[in-house]
Amino acid sequence: MKQILKELYGAGIIFFYYLKYPILIGWPLLRYGLDYPDNLIIDILWIYCFGLMVKDIVYKFILKKSYCSNDSCDTKR
């Protein structure tokens, strides 16, 4: 059971890493531009992606933190 949860967590990280911005931009375009019907699951997914984007902005510009340590992100080798 623990292994399955780890795999789901990893798949979720990869999914949202690559798809948060297309979902943030694409869903409002589809909904309001092309008159797609309401979908509760996609609305919740859009809110979650919006929260992830806000978190990224806060970490990068306000707190000026990185997701990795200084040694592993150092490009000046």
Backbone as ProteinMPNN parsed JSONL, in Angstrom:
{"seq_chain_A": "MKQILKELYGAGIIFFYYLKYPILIGWPLLRYGLDYPDNLIIDILWIYCFGLMVKDIVYKFILKKSYCSNDSCDTKR", "coords_chain_A": {"N_chain_A": [[0.827, -1.193, 0.0], [1.955, 1.233, 0.768], [3.874, 1.628, -1.205], [2.27, 1.962, -3.471], [1.006, 4.396, -2.883], [3.248, 6.073, -2.928], [3.912, 5.895, -5.638], [1.623, 7.019, -6.83], [1.817, 9.619, -5.797], [4.228, 10.461, -6.987], [3.494, 10.337, -9.701], [1.518, 12.28, -9.695], [3.022, 14.585, -9.133], [4.633, 14.783, -11.447], [2.598, 15.044, -13.388], [1.314, 17.508, -12.66], [3.503, 19.216, -12.818], [4.081, 19.444, -15.531], [1.618, 20.109, -16.66], [0.288, 22.228, -15.397], [0.305, 24.933, -16.278], [-0.767, 24.816, -18.989], [-3.364, 23.923, -18.277], [-4.225, 26.035, -16.665], [-4.358, 28.153, -18.505], [-5.715, 27.069, -20.701], [-8.252, 25.973, -19.872], [-10.022, 28.183, -19.087], [-10.122, 29.415, -21.63], [-11.346, 27.425, -23.2], [-13.769, 27.176, -21.841], [-15.005, 29.753, -21.792], [-14.431, 30.876, -24.263], [-15.032, 28.931, -26.209], [-17.411, 27.965, -25.363], [-17.664, 25.612, -23.725], [-19.279, 23.137, -21.692], [-19.991, 23.345, -18.108], [-17.811, 21.753, -15.773], [-17.281, 20.095, -12.953], [-15.086, 18.647, -11.914], [-12.896, 19.445, -13.512], [-12.956, 22.141, -12.89], [-12.204, 22.105, -10.178], [-9.656, 21.008, -10.479], [-8.491, 23.104, -11.926], [-8.48, 25.134, -9.985], [-6.711, 24.007, -8.141], [-4.351, 23.935, -9.707], [-4.014, 26.676, -10.038], [-3.434, 27.4, -7.41], [-0.963, 26.069, -7.139], [0.55, 27.542, -8.975], [0.537, 30.081, -7.77], [1.941, 29.443, -5.443], [4.443, 28.822, -6.572], [5.182, 31.348, -7.567], [5.301, 32.844, -5.191], [7.374, 31.494, -3.819], [9.517, 31.893, -5.615], [9.766, 34.704, -6.168], [8.996, 36.27, -3.941], [9.793, 35.022, -1.462], [12.217, 34.201, -2.348], [13.336, 31.629, -2.517], [14.737, 28.395, -3.246], [14.063, 25.202, -4.708], [15.997, 23.338, -4.353], [19.14, 22.483, -2.806], [21.969, 24.703, -2.384], [24.372, 23.593, -3.332], [23.605, 21.556, -5.127], [22.266, 22.924, -7.12], [24.061, 24.593, -8.205], [25.469, 26.105, -10.959], [27.867, 27.061, -11.718], [30.491, 25.554, -12.15]], "CA_chain_A": [[0.0, 0.0, 0.0], [2.84, 2.395, 0.855], [4.5, 1.776, -2.523], [1.249, 2.486, -4.39], [0.844, 5.814, -2.57], [4.437, 6.766, -3.432], [3.81, 5.974, -7.095], [0.586, 8.008, -7.139], [2.373, 10.919, -5.475], [5.195, 10.789, -8.038], [2.758, 10.599, -10.941], [0.856, 13.572, -9.523], [4.032, 15.639, -9.259], [4.978, 14.908, -12.868], [1.42, 15.547, -14.092], [1.102, 18.93, -12.411], [4.676, 19.969, -13.243], [4.003, 19.716, -16.962], [0.301, 20.502, -17.149], [-0.408, 23.264, -14.641], [0.103, 26.142, -17.069], [-1.789, 24.599, -20.029], [-4.694, 23.857, -17.67], [-4.577, 27.387, -16.219], [-4.669, 28.994, -19.657], [-6.621, 26.411, -21.63], [-9.622, 25.743, -19.413], [-10.868, 29.376, -19.297], [-10.342, 29.62, -23.069], [-12.354, 26.46, -23.65], [-15.06, 27.396, -21.189], [-15.627, 31.016, -22.161], [-14.244, 31.159, -25.671], [-15.671, 27.923, -27.058], [-18.679, 27.602, -24.711], [-17.704, 24.254, -23.18], [-20.154, 23.075, -20.501], [-19.34, 23.297, -16.802], [-17.318, 20.458, -15.341], [-16.839, 20.311, -11.579], [-13.757, 18.062, -11.703], [-11.909, 20.32, -14.148], [-12.928, 23.381, -12.108], [-11.379, 21.844, -8.991], [-8.287, 20.851, -10.983], [-8.013, 24.438, -12.281], [-8.2, 25.842, -8.729], [-5.487, 23.412, -7.6], [-3.246, 24.425, -10.538], [-3.843, 28.085, -9.704], [-2.724, 27.419, -6.134], [0.431, 25.7, -7.394], [1.206, 28.653, -9.643], [0.747, 31.117, -6.759], [3.025, 28.964, -4.593], [5.695, 28.99, -7.316], [5.499, 32.782, -7.614], [5.697, 33.26, -3.843], [8.703, 30.941, -3.533], [10.565, 32.411, -6.486], [9.953, 36.151, -6.176], [8.799, 36.908, -2.646], [10.68, 34.405, -0.476], [13.49, 33.976, -3.042], [13.839, 30.315, -2.143], [14.891, 27.418, -4.308], [13.62, 23.873, -4.316], [17.143, 22.475, -4.131], [20.199, 23.114, -2.017], [22.894, 25.513, -3.179], [25.379, 22.751, -3.979], [23.067, 20.775, -6.24], [21.773, 23.818, -8.166], [25.156, 25.449, -8.64], [25.835, 25.897, -12.363], [29.223, 27.59, -11.903], [31.432, 24.517, -11.721]], "C_chain_A": [[0.875, 1.262, 0.0], [3.502, 2.679, -0.497], [3.515, 2.377, -3.527], [1.049, 3.98, -4.149], [2.043, 6.633, -3.052], [4.382, 6.929, -4.948], [2.749, 6.98, -7.521], [1.084, 9.426, -6.886], [3.361, 11.366, -6.555], [4.518, 11.098, -9.36], [2.043, 11.945, -10.868], [1.821, 14.731, -9.669], [4.39, 15.853, -10.716], [3.815, 15.504, -13.658], [1.277, 17.05, -13.907], [2.304, 19.775, -12.796], [4.557, 20.363, -14.713], [2.673, 20.312, -17.407], [-0.369, 21.635, -16.386], [-0.646, 24.521, -15.476], [-0.844, 25.932, -18.257], [-3.205, 24.508, -19.466], [-5.137, 25.251, -17.25], [-5.017, 28.273, -17.384], [-5.775, 28.377, -20.512], [-8.047, 26.269, -21.155], [-10.485, 26.997, -19.509], [-11.119, 29.669, -20.774], [-11.407, 28.676, -23.607], [-13.728, 26.786, -23.094], [-15.75, 28.66, -21.679], [-15.49, 31.332, -23.645], [-14.992, 30.209, -26.581], [-16.947, 27.364, -26.447], [-18.753, 26.133, -24.305], [-18.606, 24.244, -21.951], [-19.339, 23.026, -19.205], [-18.934, 21.868, -16.47], [-16.682, 20.658, -13.979], [-15.421, 19.793, -11.352], [-12.676, 18.951, -12.312], [-11.833, 21.663, -13.418], [-12.07, 23.223, -10.857], [-9.911, 21.692, -9.385], [-7.691, 22.214, -11.338], [-7.657, 25.232, -11.017], [-6.91, 25.313, -8.098], [-4.266, 23.892, -8.387], [-2.972, 25.901, -10.272], [-3.093, 28.231, -8.38], [-1.258, 27.057, -6.29], [1.195, 26.826, -8.069], [1.505, 29.783, -8.643], [1.891, 30.722, -5.831], [4.373, 29.133, -5.287], [6.126, 30.452, -7.355], [5.978, 33.273, -6.254], [7.093, 32.749, -3.515], [9.791, 31.629, -4.352], [10.822, 33.905, -6.289], [9.828, 36.801, -4.8], [9.763, 36.34, -1.606], [12.082, 34.166, -1.019], [14.159, 32.679, -2.589], [13.936, 29.437, -3.375], [14.429, 26.064, -3.789], [14.788, 22.927, -4.061], [18.199, 23.235, -3.329], [21.156, 23.856, -2.952], [23.91, 24.668, -3.941], [24.836, 22.026, -5.194], [22.573, 21.664, -7.377], [22.884, 24.711, -8.734], [25.555, 25.118, -10.081], [27.231, 26.384, -12.661], [30.247, 26.581, -11.394], [32.718, 24.607, -12.468]], "O_chain_A": [[0.568, 2.237, -0.686], [3.667, 3.836, -0.882], [3.897, 3.214, -4.345], [0.934, 4.75, -5.102], [1.877, 7.756, -3.529], [4.758, 7.973, -5.479], [2.958, 7.721, -8.482], [0.807, 10.332, -7.671], [3.332, 12.519, -6.986], [4.923, 12.023, -10.065], [1.969, 12.666, -11.862], [1.479, 15.753, -10.264], [4.445, 16.993, -11.177], [4.022, 16.373, -14.505], [1.134, 17.787, -14.883], [2.138, 20.962, -13.079], [4.894, 21.485, -15.09], [2.619, 20.966, -18.449], [-1.508, 21.978, -16.701], [-1.718, 25.117, -15.378], [-1.668, 26.809, -18.517], [-4.151, 24.967, -20.106], [-6.294, 25.62, -17.453], [-5.955, 29.058, -17.247], [-6.664, 29.081, -20.988], [-8.975, 26.425, -21.949], [-11.617, 26.892, -19.984], [-12.205, 30.121, -21.138], [-12.27, 29.085, -24.383], [-14.732, 26.684, -23.799], [-16.95, 28.643, -21.952], [-16.356, 31.993, -24.218], [-15.528, 30.622, -27.609], [-17.506, 26.393, -26.957], [-19.775, 25.48, -24.512], [-18.687, 25.246, -21.24], [-18.151, 22.706, -19.215], [-19.614, 20.908, -16.832], [-15.652, 21.323, -13.865], [-14.634, 20.443, -10.664], [-11.643, 19.183, -11.683], [-10.759, 22.26, -13.336], [-11.294, 24.117, -10.518], [-9.026, 22.196, -8.694], [-6.512, 22.456, -11.08], [-6.641, 25.927, -10.99], [-6.109, 26.09, -7.579], [-3.244, 24.223, -7.785], [-1.817, 26.328, -10.282], [-2.218, 29.088, -8.248], [-0.398, 27.662, -5.651], [2.368, 27.045, -7.766], [2.587, 30.368, -8.666], [2.718, 31.559, -5.471], [5.345, 29.545, -4.654], [7.308, 30.756, -7.194], [6.946, 34.029, -6.168], [7.914, 33.498, -2.986], [10.87, 31.916, -3.833], [11.977, 34.329, -6.246], [10.501, 37.796, -4.532], [10.472, 37.095, -0.942], [13.024, 33.955, -0.255], [15.359, 32.631, -2.318], [13.308, 29.695, -4.401], [14.408, 25.818, -2.583], [14.574, 21.809, -3.593], [18.149, 24.458, -3.197], [21.14, 23.649, -4.165], [24.266, 24.995, -5.073], [25.538, 21.894, -6.196], [22.47, 21.191, -8.509], [22.643, 25.495, -9.652], [25.933, 23.985, -10.382], [27.742, 26.146, -13.756], [30.804, 26.754, -10.31], [33.625, 23.809, -12.233]]}, "name": "protein", "num_of_chains": 1, "seq": "MKQILKELYGAGIIFFYYLKYPILIGWPLLRYGLDYPDNLIIDILWIYCFGLMVKDIVYKFILKKSYCSNDSCDTKR"}
